[in-house]
């Protein structure tokens, strides 16, 4: 089993963007044409000994709690695959 993973999440620019509608969950349904660029966030995922999700960043104004999209994604994956929180 993989216990540690590091990867790059490449940035993108929107060449075309159409907001279709606002969904019930507060996000928007969109149609877009995107192009990746060679800027990226370094993502590190590691198994922890204690329960819970920890998000860390080197940018002080980014939230590291349940308001962070990475936190939300991790929580959804843990729920989907039955990983204890």
N, C-alpha and C positions, 0 to 999 in steps of 0.2 A: 504494500500500500504506500502511496506517495504521502509523505508527512510534511514536505516543504516544497513550495513551488514559487519561482520568480519568473515574471514575464513582463513584456512591454505592452501597454495599451496605447496604440498610436492615435494621434489626433486626426481630425478631419476638418475639412471646410465644406460648407453647404453651397453647392453651385445652384441649387434650386430648392425652395422650401415652400410647402403649402400646408398650412394648419387646417386639418379637415374638421375636427370637432374636439370639444373637451370631454374627456371620459368621466365616468362616475367616480373613479379613484383620484381625480384631480389632475392627472396627466393629460396630455393632448395627443390625439391621433394625428400623425403627420405623414405626408408623402415628401420624399426628398431625393435629390441627386447629390451624392457625396464623393469627395476625393480625399484619400488619406494623405497625410503629410509626415515628414520625418521629425516630428516632435512627439514625445510620448511621456506617459506617466509610468513609473516603475512600480509594478504591483508585486507584493510578496504575500503569499498565503502560507501560513504555518499552523500545524496542529498545536493546541495549547493543552497544558495539564489541568488548568482550572476551567470551569464552564464559562460561557459567554463569548462575546465578540469584542475584539479590541481593534480600533482603527487608529492609525498614527499617520501624521503628515508633517512635512517641514514648512507648511504654509499656515501661519497662525490664525487666519480668519476662517479657515475651513472647519466645519463642525466635525467632531469625532464621535458623536453620539448617534442615536437612532434617526436623526435628521440627515445623515450622510447617505448618499446613494449607494456607496460601497457597503455600508452597514446593512441597508435594506436588502441589497442583493444577497449578501451572506446569510441573512436571516431567512430569506425565501428559499435559498438552496438547502439550508439546514433543515427547514421544515419539510421540503419536498423529499429529501433523502433520509429523513428520520435521524438526523444527527442531534444528539442531546445538547441543549443549551445550558 
